[in-house]
Amino acid sequence: MNFFEILFIALSMAMDAFAVCLGVGAAHQSEGPRPTFRLSFHFGLFQFLLPVVGWFAGMTVVHYIEAYDHWVAFLLLAFVGGRMIHSGFNGEEETHKSDPTRGWNMVLLSVAVSIDALAIGLSLAMVNVDIWYPAVVIGLVTGLVSLLGLRLGNSLGKKFGKRMEIIGGIVLILIGLRIVFSHLI
């Protein structure tokens, strides 16, 4: 597998993370260098780790995972998206905003955008591709694309305010639906 094939896989896998980061950035939930770094780093880290886990799992686990991985991703994205929509419609300004760059919110988002990476790892194992180089490229590309999404989302959020939080929540739910439909079709 050459570099451009791996790069294409990495970019396509990073699009879910990019969309999530657009929504999070637009909701002003990750302003500042530390939260921005945390979210983009963890998205990249999970996109690195899950192909490795999938590769090591091999064919023995694939039948168990593929039956419900899309539902898990959908539920995680719908939960976080629903909270964003609720917060966007909430007329009062929250004193304590839910920070998606900390705790379980970050873990849920990281797993949700990276669950397909398990399948990538499994498929790379099936075609006898060493996992380490593709996993590093996938992780780095996802981290950089996530950073770009956060920056772009922050600027859109400043322009459009609370409406972007609602749109961001809707985008998360739509990403989850796309994942479900792509597995069902």
VMD Tcl script that builds the backbone (N, CA, C; Angstrom):
set m [mol new atoms 555]
animate dup $m
set s [atomselect $m all]
$s set {name element resname resid chain x y z} {
  {N N MET 1 A 0.848 -1.165 0.000}
  {CA C MET 1 A 0.000 0.000 0.000}
  {C C MET 1 A 0.902 1.240 0.000}
  {N N ASN 2 A 0.685 2.130 -0.976}
  {CA C ASN 2 A 1.552 3.299 -1.066}
  {C C ASN 2 A 1.013 4.462 -0.224}
  {N N PHE 3 A 1.823 5.499 -0.124}
  {CA C PHE 3 A 1.504 6.639 0.728}
  {C C PHE 3 A 0.187 7.301 0.336}
  {N N PHE 4 A -0.082 7.458 -0.968}
  {CA C PHE 4 A -1.285 8.156 -1.403}
  {C C PHE 4 A -2.548 7.358 -1.089}
  {N N GLU 5 A -2.470 6.048 -1.150}
  {CA C GLU 5 A -3.612 5.221 -0.755}
  {C C GLU 5 A -3.885 5.376 0.744}
  {N N ILE 6 A -2.829 5.367 1.519}
  {CA C ILE 6 A -2.978 5.534 2.969}
  {C C ILE 6 A -3.496 6.934 3.289}
  {N N LEU 7 A -2.986 7.940 2.591}
  {CA C LEU 7 A -3.440 9.314 2.808}
  {C C LEU 7 A -4.923 9.463 2.461}
  {N N PHE 8 A -5.354 8.837 1.372}
  {CA C PHE 8 A -6.764 8.896 0.986}
  {C C PHE 8 A -7.644 8.244 2.057}
  {N N ILE 9 A -7.217 7.100 2.563}
  {CA C ILE 9 A -7.950 6.435 3.648}
  {C C ILE 9 A -7.988 7.341 4.874}
  {N N ALA 10 A -6.849 7.935 5.220}
  {CA C ALA 10 A -6.773 8.805 6.396}
  {C C ALA 10 A -7.699 10.008 6.259}
  {N N LEU 11 A -7.703 10.640 5.091}
  {CA C LEU 11 A -8.569 11.812 4.887}
  {C C LEU 11 A -10.042 11.426 4.943}
  {N N SER 12 A -10.402 10.315 4.350}
  {CA C SER 12 A -11.805 9.913 4.383}
  {C C SER 12 A -12.236 9.551 5.801}
  {N N MET 13 A -11.347 8.931 6.579}
  {CA C MET 13 A -11.675 8.602 7.960}
  {C C MET 13 A -11.736 9.852 8.837}
  {N N ALA 14 A -11.012 10.877 8.489}
  {CA C ALA 14 A -10.957 12.096 9.298}
  {C C ALA 14 A -12.165 13.005 9.087}
  {N N MET 15 A -12.987 12.745 8.092}
  {CA C MET 15 A -14.108 13.638 7.801}
  {C C MET 15 A -15.153 13.665 8.920}
  {N N ASP 16 A -15.405 12.537 9.564}
  {CA C ASP 16 A -16.336 12.550 10.697}
  {C C ASP 16 A -15.784 13.413 11.825}
  {N N ALA 17 A -14.506 13.276 12.111}
  {CA C ALA 17 A -13.870 14.087 13.156}
  {C C ALA 17 A -13.924 15.565 12.786}
  {N N PHE 18 A -13.710 15.878 11.511}
  {CA C PHE 18 A -13.770 17.256 11.036}
  {C C PHE 18 A -15.161 17.842 11.280}
  {N N ALA 19 A -16.201 17.088 10.918}
  {CA C ALA 19 A -17.572 17.574 11.087}
  {C C ALA 19 A -17.911 17.778 12.562}
  {N N VAL 20 A -17.496 16.845 13.406}
  {CA C VAL 20 A -17.734 16.977 14.844}
  {C C VAL 20 A -17.020 18.219 15.372}
  {N N CYS 21 A -15.779 18.425 14.945}
  {CA C CYS 21 A -15.011 19.589 15.400}
  {C C CYS 21 A -15.622 20.893 14.918}
  {N N LEU 22 A -16.205 20.893 13.731}
  {CA C LEU 22 A -16.917 22.087 13.271}
  {C C LEU 22 A -18.037 22.437 14.247}
  {N N GLY 23 A -18.821 21.432 14.618}
  {CA C GLY 23 A -19.928 21.664 15.545}
  {C C GLY 23 A -19.466 22.093 16.918}
  {N N VAL 24 A -18.455 21.431 17.443}
  {CA C VAL 24 A -17.926 21.774 18.769}
  {C C VAL 24 A -17.325 23.178 18.753}
  {N N GLY 25 A -16.576 23.483 17.712}
  {CA C GLY 25 A -15.975 24.820 17.605}
  {C C GLY 25 A -17.027 25.896 17.465}
  {N N ALA 26 A -18.075 25.614 16.682}
  {CA C ALA 26 A -19.133 26.597 16.475}
  {C C ALA 26 A -19.905 26.868 17.751}
  {N N ALA 27 A -19.988 25.886 18.619}
  {CA C ALA 27 A -20.698 26.051 19.894}
  {C C ALA 27 A -19.815 26.723 20.937}
  {N N HIS 28 A -18.606 27.098 20.574}
  {CA C HIS 28 A -17.637 27.723 21.485}
  {C C HIS 28 A -17.386 26.867 22.713}
  {N N GLN 29 A -17.311 25.561 22.508}
  {CA C GLN 29 A -17.072 24.663 23.621}
  {C C GLN 29 A -15.611 24.252 23.700}
  {N N SER 30 A -14.783 24.767 22.827}
  {CA C SER 30 A -13.370 24.371 22.852}
  {C C SER 30 A -12.471 25.559 22.561}
  {N N GLU 31 A -12.786 26.685 23.123}
  {CA C GLU 31 A -11.971 27.858 22.868}
  {C C GLU 31 A -10.693 27.806 23.699}
  {N N GLY 32 A -9.647 28.298 23.138}
  {CA C GLY 32 A -8.364 28.315 23.818}
  {C C GLY 32 A -7.476 27.190 23.342}
  {N N PRO 33 A -6.177 27.349 23.558}
  {CA C PRO 33 A -5.245 26.353 23.036}
  {C C PRO 33 A -5.326 24.986 23.722}
  {N N ARG 34 A -5.570 24.940 25.021}
  {CA C ARG 34 A -5.590 23.650 25.721}
  {C C ARG 34 A -6.765 22.769 25.304}
  {N N PRO 35 A -8.015 23.280 25.323}
  {CA C PRO 35 A -9.122 22.428 24.880}
  {C C PRO 35 A -9.004 22.041 23.404}
  {N N THR 36 A -8.526 22.968 22.584}
  {CA C THR 36 A -8.342 22.671 21.167}
  {C C THR 36 A -7.328 21.552 20.986}
  {N N PHE 37 A -6.223 21.641 21.712}
  {CA C PHE 37 A -5.210 20.591 21.630}
  {C C PHE 37 A -5.764 19.265 22.126}
  {N N ARG 38 A -6.476 19.297 23.267}
  {CA C ARG 38 A -7.001 18.048 23.844}
  {C C ARG 38 A -7.900 17.322 22.860}
  {N N LEU 39 A -8.835 18.043 22.251}
  {CA C LEU 39 A -9.783 17.383 21.361}
  {C C LEU 39 A -9.100 16.875 20.096}
  {N N SER 40 A -8.291 17.705 19.457}
  {CA C SER 40 A -7.640 17.249 18.224}
  {C C SER 40 A -6.637 16.133 18.515}
  {N N PHE 41 A -5.947 16.213 19.645}
  {CA C PHE 41 A -4.999 15.157 20.018}
  {C C PHE 41 A -5.726 13.830 20.255}
  {N N HIS 42 A -6.827 13.878 21.004}
  {CA C HIS 42 A -7.535 12.639 21.312}
  {C C HIS 42 A -8.227 12.042 20.093}
  {N N PHE 43 A -8.754 12.880 19.214}
  {CA C PHE 43 A -9.324 12.333 17.989}
  {C C PHE 43 A -8.232 11.632 17.181}
  {N N GLY 44 A -7.075 12.272 17.069}
  {CA C GLY 44 A -5.956 11.643 16.359}
  {C C GLY 44 A -5.479 10.379 17.053}
  {N N LEU 45 A -5.411 10.412 18.375}
  {CA C LEU 45 A -4.961 9.241 19.139}
  {C C LEU 45 A -5.907 8.055 18.951}
  {N N PHE 46 A -7.200 8.300 19.053}
  {CA C PHE 46 A -8.152 7.207 18.880}
  {C C PHE 46 A -8.152 6.688 17.443}
  {N N GLN 47 A -7.969 7.595 16.471}
  {CA C GLN 47 A -7.893 7.150 15.077}
  {C C GLN 47 A -6.609 6.360 14.834}
  {N N PHE 48 A -5.598 6.566 15.640}
  {CA C PHE 48 A -4.383 5.752 15.567}
  {C C PHE 48 A -4.593 4.404 16.256}
  {N N LEU 49 A -5.185 4.432 17.449}
  {CA C LEU 49 A -5.299 3.217 18.254}
  {C C LEU 49 A -6.301 2.199 17.714}
  {N N LEU 50 A -7.455 2.652 17.259}
  {CA C LEU 50 A -8.482 1.697 16.868}
  {C C LEU 50 A -8.118 0.862 15.639}
  {N N PRO 51 A -7.411 1.382 14.633}
  {CA C PRO 51 A -6.965 0.475 13.569}
  {C C PRO 51 A -5.985 -0.578 14.091}
  {N N VAL 52 A -5.159 -0.180 15.044}
  {CA C VAL 52 A -4.213 -1.139 15.626}
  {C C VAL 52 A -4.976 -2.229 16.372}
  {N N VAL 53 A -5.978 -1.826 17.157}
  {CA C VAL 53 A -6.797 -2.807 17.865}
  {C C VAL 53 A -7.502 -3.722 16.865}
  {N N GLY 54 A -8.083 -3.132 15.817}
  {CA C GLY 54 A -8.759 -3.923 14.795}
  {C C GLY 54 A -7.815 -4.879 14.095}
  {N N TRP 55 A -6.612 -4.421 13.832}
  {CA C TRP 55 A -5.617 -5.259 13.158}
  {C C TRP 55 A -5.259 -6.456 14.031}
  {N N PHE 56 A -5.040 -6.198 15.329}
  {CA C PHE 56 A -4.692 -7.285 16.238}
  {C C PHE 56 A -5.874 -8.226 16.490}
  {N N ALA 57 A -7.068 -7.703 16.474}
  {CA C ALA 57 A -8.243 -8.542 16.699}
  {C C ALA 57 A -8.409 -9.560 15.573}
  {N N GLY 58 A -8.053 -9.123 14.358}
  {CA C GLY 58 A -8.118 -10.039 13.221}
  {C C GLY 58 A -9.518 -10.537 12.942}
  {N N MET 59 A -9.594 -11.660 12.338}
  {CA C MET 59 A -10.862 -12.211 11.893}
  {C C MET 59 A -11.697 -12.823 13.019}
  {N N THR 60 A -11.138 -13.074 14.173}
  {CA C THR 60 A -11.894 -13.737 15.225}
  {C C THR 60 A -12.993 -12.869 15.807}
  {N N VAL 61 A -12.834 -11.556 15.779}
  {CA C VAL 61 A -13.789 -10.660 16.416}
  {C C VAL 61 A -14.689 -9.948 15.404}
  {N N VAL 62 A -14.342 -9.956 14.138}
  {CA C VAL 62 A -15.040 -9.152 13.146}
  {C C VAL 62 A -16.545 -9.433 13.112}
  {N N HIS 63 A -16.960 -10.654 13.280}
  {CA C HIS 63 A -18.379 -10.983 13.206}
  {C C HIS 63 A -19.162 -10.391 14.376}
  {N N TYR 64 A -18.526 -10.253 15.517}
  {CA C TYR 64 A -19.196 -9.658 16.674}
  {C C TYR 64 A -19.276 -8.145 16.565}
  {N N ILE 65 A -18.231 -7.533 16.064}
  {CA C ILE 65 A -18.158 -6.073 15.994}
  {C C ILE 65 A -19.052 -5.519 14.893}
  {N N GLU 66 A -18.989 -6.100 13.707}
  {CA C GLU 66 A -19.700 -5.511 12.572}
  {C C GLU 66 A -21.207 -5.570 12.722}
  {N N ALA 67 A -21.697 -6.387 13.614}
  {CA C ALA 67 A -23.136 -6.497 13.795}
  {C C ALA 67 A -23.729 -5.263 14.475}
  {N N TYR 68 A -22.945 -4.554 15.277}
  {CA C TYR 68 A -23.532 -3.434 16.016}
  {C C TYR 68 A -22.641 -2.203 16.123}
  {N N ASP 69 A -21.475 -2.161 15.509}
  {CA C ASP 69 A -20.598 -0.999 15.665}
  {C C ASP 69 A -21.241 0.287 15.169}
  {N N HIS 70 A -22.021 0.201 14.099}
  {CA C HIS 70 A -22.676 1.385 13.553}
  {C C HIS 70 A -23.748 1.916 14.510}
  {N N TRP 71 A -24.414 1.033 15.240}
  {CA C TRP 71 A -25.414 1.473 16.209}
  {C C TRP 71 A -24.760 2.162 17.400}
  {N N VAL 72 A -23.636 1.644 17.836}
  {CA C VAL 72 A -22.913 2.270 18.948}
  {C C VAL 72 A -22.473 3.679 18.550}
  {N N ALA 73 A -21.891 3.815 17.356}
  {CA C ALA 73 A -21.461 5.134 16.882}
  {C C ALA 73 A -22.646 6.090 16.788}
  {N N PHE 74 A -23.776 5.608 16.252}
  {CA C PHE 74 A -24.967 6.447 16.134}
  {C C PHE 74 A -25.457 6.916 17.505}
  {N N LEU 75 A -25.568 5.996 18.451}
  {CA C LEU 75 A -26.069 6.363 19.780}
  {C C LEU 75 A -25.165 7.373 20.475}
  {N N LEU 76 A -23.853 7.196 20.353}
  {CA C LEU 76 A -22.925 8.140 20.974}
  {C C LEU 76 A -23.061 9.525 20.344}
  {N N LEU 77 A -23.092 9.578 19.008}
  {CA C LEU 77 A -23.208 10.869 18.318}
  {C C LEU 77 A -24.571 11.508 18.567}
  {N N ALA 78 A -25.636 10.711 18.589}
  {CA C ALA 78 A -26.974 11.252 18.843}
  {C C ALA 78 A -27.081 11.807 20.265}
  {N N PHE 79 A -26.462 11.139 21.222}
  {CA C PHE 79 A -26.489 11.617 22.605}
  {C C PHE 79 A -25.809 12.981 22.721}
  {N N VAL 80 A -24.593 13.076 22.204}
  {CA C VAL 80 A -23.853 14.349 22.289}
  {C C VAL 80 A -24.550 15.416 21.454}
  {N N GLY 81 A -25.026 15.050 20.248}
  {CA C GLY 81 A -25.735 15.998 19.391}
  {C C GLY 81 A -27.017 16.500 20.032}
  {N N GLY 82 A -27.760 15.598 20.675}
  {CA C GLY 82 A -28.988 15.989 21.363}
  {C C GLY 82 A -28.721 16.975 22.483}
  {N N ARG 83 A -27.637 16.756 23.201}
  {CA C ARG 83 A -27.272 17.700 24.274}
  {C C ARG 83 A -26.921 19.068 23.693}
  {N N MET 84 A -26.238 19.080 22.540}
  {CA C MET 84 A -25.893 20.355 21.910}
  {C C MET 84 A -27.147 21.082 21.441}
  {N N ILE 85 A -28.084 20.351 20.845}
  {CA C ILE 85 A -29.337 20.969 20.378}
  {C C ILE 85 A -30.114 21.530 21.565}
  {N N HIS 86 A -30.217 20.756 22.616}
  {CA C HIS 86 A -30.919 21.217 23.820}
  {C C HIS 86 A -30.274 22.492 24.365}
  {N N SER 87 A -28.963 22.504 24.417}
  {CA C SER 87 A -28.248 23.682 24.910}
  {C C SER 87 A -28.459 24.880 23.983}
  {N N GLY 88 A -28.529 24.629 22.668}
  {CA C GLY 88 A -28.743 25.716 21.716}
  {C C GLY 88 A -30.119 26.346 21.838}
  {N N PHE 89 A -31.134 25.542 22.188}
  {CA C PHE 89 A -32.488 26.060 22.361}
  {C C PHE 89 A -32.714 26.641 23.742}
  {N N ASN 90 A -31.835 26.322 24.684}
  {CA C ASN 90 A -31.953 26.828 26.034}
  {C C ASN 90 A -31.761 28.338 25.998}
  {N N GLY 91 A -32.785 29.079 26.384}
  {CA C GLY 91 A -32.736 30.538 26.307}
  {C C GLY 91 A -31.752 31.172 27.257}
  {N N GLU 92 A -31.533 30.547 28.407}
  {CA C GLU 92 A -30.634 31.128 29.389}
  {C C GLU 92 A -29.203 30.751 29.080}
  {N N GLU 93 A -28.312 31.638 29.404}
  {CA C GLU 93 A -26.887 31.357 29.239}
  {C C GLU 93 A -26.454 30.415 30.337}
  {N N GLU 94 A -25.814 29.350 29.984}
  {CA C GLU 94 A -25.371 28.374 30.975}
  {C C GLU 94 A -24.165 28.911 31.736}
  {N N THR 95 A -24.155 28.665 33.032}
  {CA C THR 95 A -22.995 29.075 33.802}
  {C C THR 95 A -21.898 28.016 33.702}
  {N N HIS 96 A -22.289 26.770 33.516}
  {CA C HIS 96 A -21.308 25.696 33.384}
  {C C HIS 96 A -21.598 24.934 32.093}
  {N N LYS 97 A -20.898 25.276 31.055}
  {CA C LYS 97 A -21.086 24.611 29.772}
  {C C LYS 97 A -20.429 23.244 29.801}
  {N N SER 98 A -21.062 22.303 29.147}
  {CA C SER 98 A -20.488 20.969 29.018}
  {C C SER 98 A -19.259 21.062 28.117}
  {N N ASP 99 A -18.141 20.630 28.612}
  {CA C ASP 99 A -16.887 20.724 27.859}
  {C C ASP 99 A -16.591 19.385 27.190}
  {N N PRO 100 A -16.708 19.322 25.850}
  {CA C PRO 100 A -16.466 18.060 25.160}
  {C C PRO 100 A -14.991 17.666 25.114}
  {N N THR 101 A -14.122 18.507 25.652}
  {CA C THR 101 A -12.696 18.178 25.636}
  {C C THR 101 A -12.248 17.561 26.953}
  {N N ARG 102 A -13.199 17.216 27.802}
  {CA C ARG 102 A -12.863 16.635 29.107}
  {C C ARG 102 A -13.744 15.426 29.391}
  {N N GLY 103 A -13.197 14.515 30.153}
  {CA C GLY 103 A -13.959 13.406 30.706}
  {C C GLY 103 A -14.633 12.508 29.682}
  {N N TRP 104 A -15.827 12.054 30.070}
  {CA C TRP 104 A -16.541 11.074 29.256}
  {C C TRP 104 A -17.019 11.649 27.934}
  {N N ASN 105 A -17.327 12.948 27.885}
  {CA C ASN 105 A -17.733 13.540 26.604}
  {C C ASN 105 A -16.642 13.355 25.559}
  {N N MET 106 A -15.394 13.588 25.954}
  {CA C MET 106 A -14.290 13.437 25.010}
  {C C MET 106 A -14.119 11.974 24.609}
  {N N VAL 107 A -14.235 11.077 25.558}
  {CA C VAL 107 A -14.099 9.652 25.249}
  {C C VAL 107 A -15.218 9.206 24.301}
  {N N LEU 108 A -16.459 9.627 24.601}
  {CA C LEU 108 A -17.585 9.258 23.750}
  {C C LEU 108 A -17.412 9.771 22.328}
  {N N LEU 109 A -17.043 11.032 22.191}
  {CA C LEU 109 A -16.836 11.593 20.864}
  {C C LEU 109 A -15.676 10.903 20.143}
  {N N SER 110 A -14.594 10.650 20.855}
  {CA C SER 110 A -13.425 10.017 20.243}
  {C C SER 110 A -13.747 8.621 19.745}
  {N N VAL 111 A -14.471 7.856 20.529}
  {CA C VAL 111 A -14.860 6.505 20.103}
  {C C VAL 111 A -15.840 6.584 18.936}
  {N N ALA 112 A -16.808 7.498 19.028}
  {CA C ALA 112 A -17.829 7.599 17.987}
  {C C ALA 112 A -17.230 7.920 16.621}
  {N N VAL 113 A -16.285 8.852 16.580}
  {CA C VAL 113 A -15.715 9.218 15.275}
  {C C VAL 113 A -14.663 8.219 14.806}
  {N N SER 114 A -14.235 7.313 15.693}
  {CA C SER 114 A -13.154 6.383 15.350}
  {C C SER 114 A -13.602 4.935 15.216}
  {N N ILE 115 A -14.868 4.657 15.421}
  {CA C ILE 115 A -15.312 3.265 15.445}
  {C C ILE 115 A -15.080 2.565 14.106}
  {N N ASP 116 A -15.187 3.311 13.009}
  {CA C ASP 116 A -14.929 2.712 11.698}
  {C C ASP 116 A -13.457 2.348 11.521}
  {N N ALA 117 A -12.594 2.943 12.332}
  {CA C ALA 117 A -11.168 2.633 12.239}
  {C C ALA 117 A -10.891 1.175 12.611}
  {N N LEU 118 A -11.750 0.576 13.432}
  {CA C LEU 118 A -11.615 -0.855 13.726}
  {C C LEU 118 A -11.723 -1.667 12.443}
  {N N ALA 119 A -12.700 -1.309 11.621}
  {CA C ALA 119 A -12.895 -2.031 10.355}
  {C C ALA 119 A -11.703 -1.840 9.425}
  {N N ILE 120 A -11.131 -0.643 9.426}
  {CA C ILE 120 A -9.940 -0.399 8.608}
  {C C ILE 120 A -8.805 -1.295 9.070}
  {N N GLY 121 A -8.601 -1.376 10.376}
  {CA C GLY 121 A -7.562 -2.247 10.913}
  {C C GLY 121 A -7.797 -3.700 10.550}
  {N N LEU 122 A -9.053 -4.148 10.646}
  {CA C LEU 122 A -9.381 -5.521 10.273}
  {C C LEU 122 A -9.088 -5.772 8.799}
  {N N SER 123 A -9.476 -4.823 7.938}
  {CA C SER 123 A -9.233 -5.037 6.511}
  {C C SER 123 A -7.758 -4.994 6.168}
  {N N LEU 124 A -6.994 -4.156 6.840}
  {CA C LEU 124 A -5.553 -4.143 6.598}
  {C C LEU 124 A -4.909 -5.461 7.034}
  {N N ALA 125 A -5.435 -6.058 8.098}
  {CA C ALA 125 A -4.927 -7.362 8.525}
  {C C ALA 125 A -5.244 -8.428 7.489}
  {N N MET 126 A -6.409 -8.334 6.870}
  {CA C MET 126 A -6.814 -9.329 5.873}
  {C C MET 126 A -5.954 -9.289 4.617}
  {N N VAL 127 A -5.428 -8.108 4.283}
  {CA C VAL 127 A -4.592 -8.000 3.078}
  {C C VAL 127 A -3.105 -7.972 3.422}
  {N N ASN 128 A -2.770 -8.372 4.645}
  {CA C ASN 128 A -1.371 -8.492 5.093}
  {C C ASN 128 A -0.575 -7.200 4.998}
  {N N VAL 129 A -1.176 -6.093 5.408}
  {CA C VAL 129 A -0.470 -4.814 5.446}
  {C C VAL 129 A -0.024 -4.577 6.881}
  {N N ASP 130 A 1.232 -4.223 7.070}
  {CA C ASP 130 A 1.716 -3.872 8.407}
  {C C ASP 130 A 0.958 -2.643 8.886}
  {N N ILE 131 A 0.515 -2.633 10.117}
  {CA C ILE 131 A -0.409 -1.622 10.616}
  {C C ILE 131 A 0.241 -0.328 11.074}
  {N N TRP 132 A 1.480 -0.348 11.474}
  {CA C TRP 132 A 2.056 0.807 12.170}
  {C C TRP 132 A 2.143 2.060 11.314}
  {N N TYR 133 A 2.629 1.973 10.112}
  {CA C TYR 133 A 2.747 3.158 9.255}
  {C C TYR 133 A 1.370 3.739 8.915}
  {N N PRO 134 A 0.399 2.923 8.448}
  {CA C PRO 134 A -0.924 3.500 8.177}
  {C C PRO 134 A -1.582 4.096 9.422}
  {N N ALA 135 A -1.419 3.449 10.569}
  {CA C ALA 135 A -2.047 3.956 11.787}
  {C C ALA 135 A -1.477 5.319 12.181}
  {N N VAL 136 A -0.176 5.489 12.040}
  {CA C VAL 136 A 0.443 6.783 12.362}
  {C C VAL 136 A -0.063 7.860 11.409}
  {N N VAL 137 A -0.113 7.557 10.114}
  {CA C VAL 137 A -0.599 8.540 9.133}
  {C C VAL 137 A -2.053 8.891 9.419}
  {N N ILE 138 A -2.884 7.890 9.683}
  {CA C ILE 138 A -4.302 8.127 9.977}
  {C C ILE 138 A -4.448 9.004 11.220}
  {N N GLY 139 A -3.692 8.713 12.261}
  {CA C GLY 139 A -3.768 9.502 13.489}
  {C C GLY 139 A -3.325 10.948 13.287}
  {N N LEU 140 A -2.209 11.140 12.591}
  {CA C LEU 140 A -1.709 12.502 12.361}
  {C C LEU 140 A -2.665 13.312 11.483}
  {N N VAL 141 A -3.154 12.702 10.423}
  {CA C VAL 141 A -4.079 13.408 9.529}
  {C C VAL 141 A -5.352 13.781 10.286}
  {N N THR 142 A -5.887 12.862 11.075}
  {CA C THR 142 A -7.109 13.149 11.830}
  {C C THR 142 A -6.877 14.275 12.831}
  {N N GLY 143 A -5.744 14.257 13.516}
  {CA C GLY 143 A -5.436 15.336 14.455}
  {C C GLY 143 A -5.379 16.688 13.771}
  {N N LEU 144 A -4.722 16.753 12.624}
  {CA C LEU 144 A -4.613 18.027 11.897}
  {C C LEU 144 A -5.947 18.476 11.321}
  {N N VAL 145 A -6.712 17.550 10.760}
  {CA C VAL 145 A -8.019 17.892 10.202}
  {C C VAL 145 A -8.973 18.330 11.314}
  {N N SER 146 A -8.864 17.707 12.486}
  {CA C SER 146 A -9.688 18.102 13.635}
  {C C SER 146 A -9.352 19.522 14.082}
  {N N LEU 147 A -8.081 19.840 14.111}
  {CA C LEU 147 A -7.650 21.192 14.465}
  {C C LEU 147 A -8.226 22.212 13.491}
  {N N LEU 148 A -8.171 21.897 12.213}
  {CA C LEU 148 A -8.738 22.772 11.193}
  {C C LEU 148 A -10.248 22.943 11.401}
  {N N GLY 149 A -10.952 21.847 11.696}
  {CA C GLY 149 A -12.396 21.914 11.940}
  {C C GLY 149 A -12.741 22.768 13.144}
  {N N LEU 150 A -11.956 22.644 14.208}
  {CA C LEU 150 A -12.193 23.463 15.401}
  {C C LEU 150 A -11.992 24.943 15.103}
  {N N ARG 151 A -10.926 25.256 14.400}
  {CA C ARG 151 A -10.655 26.677 14.063}
  {C C ARG 151 A -11.763 27.252 13.197}
  {N N LEU 152 A -12.156 26.510 12.169}
  {CA C LEU 152 A -13.215 26.973 11.274}
  {C C LEU 152 A -14.542 27.088 12.028}
  {N N GLY 153 A -14.840 26.105 12.873}
  {CA C GLY 153 A -16.069 26.139 13.663}
  {C C GLY 153 A -16.107 27.319 14.619}
  {N N ASN 154 A -14.980 27.633 15.253}
  {CA C ASN 154 A -14.928 28.782 16.156}
  {C C ASN 154 A -15.264 30.076 15.426}
  {N N SER 155 A -14.721 30.245 14.234}
  {CA C SER 155 A -15.004 31.481 13.494}
  {C C SER 155 A -16.462 31.521 13.036}
  {N N LEU 156 A -17.039 30.380 12.641}
  {CA C LEU 156 A -18.455 30.355 12.268}
  {C C LEU 156 A -19.343 30.608 13.480}
  {N N GLY 157 A -18.954 30.061 14.623}
  {CA C GLY 157 A -19.732 30.248 15.843}
  {C C GLY 157 A -19.776 31.699 16.285}
  {N N LYS 158 A -18.674 32.397 16.128}
  {CA C LYS 158 A -18.647 33.815 16.501}
  {C C LYS 158 A -19.587 34.623 15.611}
  {N N LYS 159 A -19.717 34.178 14.364}
  {CA C LYS 159 A -20.550 34.897 13.413}
  {C C LYS 159 A -22.038 34.590 13.605}
  {N N PHE 160 A -22.364 33.333 13.931}
  {CA C PHE 160 A -23.768 32.916 13.957}
  {C C PHE 160 A -24.306 32.569 15.343}
  {N N GLY 161 A -23.471 32.555 16.367}
  {CA C GLY 161 A -23.922 32.373 17.743}
  {C C GLY 161 A -24.533 31.016 18.048}
  {N N LYS 162 A -25.606 31.026 18.878}
  {CA C LYS 162 A -26.250 29.806 19.379}
  {C C LYS 162 A -26.809 28.938 18.257}
  {N N ARG 163 A -27.181 29.545 17.122}
  {CA C ARG 163 A -27.704 28.750 16.002}
  {C C ARG 163 A -26.691 27.721 15.551}
  {N N MET 164 A -25.392 28.049 15.632}
  {CA C MET 164 A -24.363 27.095 15.217}
  {C C MET 164 A -24.304 25.905 16.167}
  {N N GLU 165 A -24.644 26.098 17.428}
  {CA C GLU 165 A -24.674 24.979 18.367}
  {C C GLU 165 A -25.783 24.001 17.974}
  {N N ILE 166 A -26.932 24.532 17.580}
  {CA C ILE 166 A -28.036 23.691 17.122}
  {C C ILE 166 A -27.646 22.975 15.837}
  {N N ILE 167 A -27.057 23.706 14.907}
  {CA C ILE 167 A -26.612 23.103 13.645}
  {C C ILE 167 A -25.551 22.042 13.907}
  {N N GLY 168 A -24.630 22.331 14.814}
  {CA C GLY 168 A -23.597 21.352 15.163}
  {C C GLY 168 A -24.188 20.075 15.730}
  {N N GLY 169 A -25.206 20.194 16.584}
  {CA C GLY 169 A -25.880 19.021 17.127}
  {C C GLY 169 A -26.583 18.226 16.042}
  {N N ILE 170 A -27.232 18.935 15.130}
  {CA C ILE 170 A -27.903 18.263 14.012}
  {C C ILE 170 A -26.882 17.537 13.136}
  {N N VAL 171 A -25.732 18.178 12.899}
  {CA C VAL 171 A -24.678 17.549 12.094}
  {C C VAL 171 A -24.197 16.257 12.758}
  {N N LEU 172 A -24.017 16.264 14.077}
  {CA C LEU 172 A -23.589 15.046 14.772}
  {C C LEU 172 A -24.604 13.919 14.590}
  {N N ILE 173 A -25.879 14.248 14.721}
  {CA C ILE 173 A -26.913 13.233 14.552}
  {C C ILE 173 A -26.931 12.728 13.106}
  {N N LEU 174 A -26.776 13.631 12.150}
  {CA C LEU 174 A -26.750 13.222 10.739}
  {C C LEU 174 A -25.544 12.332 10.427}
  {N N ILE 175 A -24.406 12.628 11.041}
  {CA C ILE 175 A -23.233 11.761 10.856}
  {C C ILE 175 A -23.546 10.360 11.389}
  {N N GLY 176 A -24.172 10.297 12.550}
  {CA C GLY 176 A -24.565 9.003 13.108}
  {C C GLY 176 A -25.525 8.258 12.195}
  {N N LEU 177 A -26.510 8.970 11.632}
  {CA C LEU 177 A -27.444 8.344 10.694}
  {C C LEU 177 A -26.735 7.859 9.433}
  {N N ARG 178 A -25.777 8.645 8.943}
  {CA C ARG 178 A -25.026 8.229 7.760}
  {C C ARG 178 A -24.255 6.944 8.033}
  {N N ILE 179 A -23.679 6.847 9.217}
  {CA C ILE 179 A -22.938 5.640 9.587}
  {C C ILE 179 A -23.881 4.437 9.606}
  {N N VAL 180 A -25.061 4.605 10.210}
  {CA C VAL 180 A -26.036 3.502 10.262}
  {C C VAL 180 A -26.472 3.106 8.861}
  {N N PHE 181 A -26.860 4.103 8.049}
  {CA C PHE 181 A -27.351 3.792 6.697}
  {C C PHE 181 A -26.279 3.163 5.824}
  {N N SER 182 A -25.029 3.614 5.972}
  {CA C SER 182 A -23.961 3.021 5.153}
  {C C SER 182 A -23.714 1.559 5.524}
  {N N HIS 183 A -23.961 1.188 6.768}
  {CA C HIS 183 A -23.798 -0.207 7.180}
  {C C HIS 183 A -25.005 -1.061 6.808}
  {N N LEU 184 A -26.176 -0.445 6.763}
  {CA C LEU 184 A -27.402 -1.194 6.453}
  {C C LEU 184 A -27.587 -1.416 4.954}
  {N N ILE 185 A -27.038 -0.530 4.151}
  {CA C ILE 185 A -27.229 -0.639 2.692}
  {C C ILE 185 A -26.173 -1.536 2.074}
}
mol reanalyze $m
mol bondsrecalc $m
mol representation Tube
mol addrep $m
